[in-house]
């Protein structure tokens, strides 16, 4: 064997490998996400260790996360290119091994040329894909497949079926899943056809039992390996799409949560403005009226009313500010316990709160329950002689249940005021059910809220 005989495979093989190395060295040098030391490290690694280092660089440092390729059933660009360089290495090794096994045979020169052209076409196909020349890429892949069949027809070698598998993997790696199936059928058909024709036409062998046995075994191996690679790609794309979908859902949930918080804060601000403003306006009117009244008893009565209005206004402000603070600190159990302690201290009411929750509670639901506790205790203090109140908050069958009851007695016909009406509207806006009752047996409020659901455009009231 003369050295010149290997030049058709050595020259393009070495030249193209150097070209690919240079391309990825240039790519890492111009990667804006890497510092100078990292660029130098990868450049030297690719220069010294060739394509395996390039594949490592592509997987480790390149993240072409546009989502467009994945949506079409194609690997991300950096993943596809990393697999491509590994396939090129594998194809080169198998081709050189096959050529070396057929030294001094008539098949030697054809093998050299077919291998050289195949490597060239593989790299040309990759460049075509990178430049979105899909028609050219498909054409080159078909020609590459035919060259693979020519190798299979030319020599009966252990490496030739593996070369067909490598070419099939290259095609699966390059193209969308919906197009890959056609290529797979084409590769399997060509493999079977060459497996039948070669023993008959080249070896003049007509032992069909042996042909079918050998063909059956090789075909099974080809199909299993190719389908495994196809399935892995399909699974990778499915998992990647699921991850992207979950990220979108998480981002949307965060946006909805933030909008809900802003909406709740705006609602609290409006209610402070309306309720507190109304109370303070009434108090100012009572004070002005008291100045004009000469009767000491009437004057004292008006000042007492003004005092109560100012006191109620301060209570409204304190409760609203507490809701805003509790919204950003602590967990739900701590919030309930802290509010219960404050209510006991400020009202003198004996309050027993039981919390039975096994999962995270949406902040919208948390704020609603905290406001409901304040409103219910306020109603108890204002309208009954109760000494004790019981609160039960529990989760059951995908719903959050709130129950409040006291041991007071109603002395007048029950009528829902502004606070209870707003509470009812807020519960129903979240898809919940609300009920309230006041009698000689005490004041009772019950409502339930569905868990794990937030509706856009909800209005969350202050109670």
Phi, psi and omega in degrees: 000128177270148179299327181298334182292336180269354183301322180301332177263328182288316184297304179294325181296311180293317182298313182291324178294318176297322179297315180295317177301313180298323180298314183281335171295315177299320181296315182290327178296325181265012177281112185288346182274356182251146174279175186296319181294318180294320177300314180296318181300313181290322179299314179293322179297317179292322179294323184275320187249008172062220191293327175303320177294324177296319178298317178298317178300316182297318181287320187281317192247342180261129179227083181278072189264066177272337181082344183292313181297317181300318181296339179265004180083032181235147175302156168303150188304315183292324178293316180298317180293323178297316178295322180300313183293326177291323178294321178299315179300312181300316182295319179298314182297315181295320181295314180296320178297318180295316179298317182297330180285347183240036174296145176060030174240164180292338181278353188300304183299314177301321179297319180299312183291318180297318180295316180297314180295323181297315179297318178300316181293325178298315180290322177297324177296317179298317178296323178296319179294319180297334179258015177059030175268071191292323180298316178295319180297316179297318180297315180296324179293322177295316178298319179298322178295319179296323176295324176297319177294325178296319176298317180296323179286327187286316185228147173259088188231152180298330184281336186296320174296326178292324176299320176297320178297318180296317177298320178297318178298322178299317180293316178298322180293326190275328195242161178301151185301323183293333178271334184297325182303318180297319178295320181297314178300320180295317181294317181294318179298314179296322179297315180295317182298313179295325179295333178273318187287322187299310180300328183282312188274325185266313185263357182052039181258129182237021176279090187294330178298314180291322179298312183294320179298311180295317181296319181298314181296312180296322181293319178301315179299314180301311183298316182297314182293314181296315179294327177296315179295319178298317180294321178298317178296317179299316180294320179300313181295318179298313179298319181295318178296322177296318179298316179296319179296318179297322178296319178297316180297317179298317179297319179295319178297319178296320179295316180297318179299315180294318177297321180295319178297315179297320180296319179295318179296318178297322179294317178297318179298317179296319181292322175300316180298313184287307186290307181296319178299320179295317181293316181293323176297317178296320179296318179298319179297318180295320179296316178298320179294321181297327179294333183267350182268129181274331182290124184296323181293315179295322180295317179297320179297317180292321178293325177294319176297319178297319179300316180295322178295317178295320178298316178296322179296317178296321178296319178298315181296316182298316180294319180294318179295322179297321178298316181295320179291314181297335182293337185249356183227150171074168174262177189295318179302315181295322179297315180297314181296317181296316180294321179299317179298316180297317181294320177300314184294318187276338185248341185076003181279137176279112187242130177242113182250127178243127181240123181230086186233136181244000179219167181295140181255129178304144184298330178298315179295321180299313181297320180298316182292318178299318178293323179295319178300316180297315182294318181295316179296320178300316178296320179299314182294320185283323195242007178212171178256029185294148176248347186218146176221143178240135180235129177235124178235117184214157178253135180203128175053045176075015179229152176255121185252136177237132179222130178231135177211147174232175182253026181277176178236133180281132181252004179208161180302135183285136176215129180291128178268194183298316183296313181291323179297317178295321177300314180300315180298320181292319178299314182291330178293338177266011179082018183264178180238134186234140174213148180215147181208140177226125181208189178293346178272357178121177181259125186230131174232128177229138168206157178229146181232136175290139179265154176075020179219131175230130180257133178291149177079015180284153174246124184250119187272173175250143190238000000 
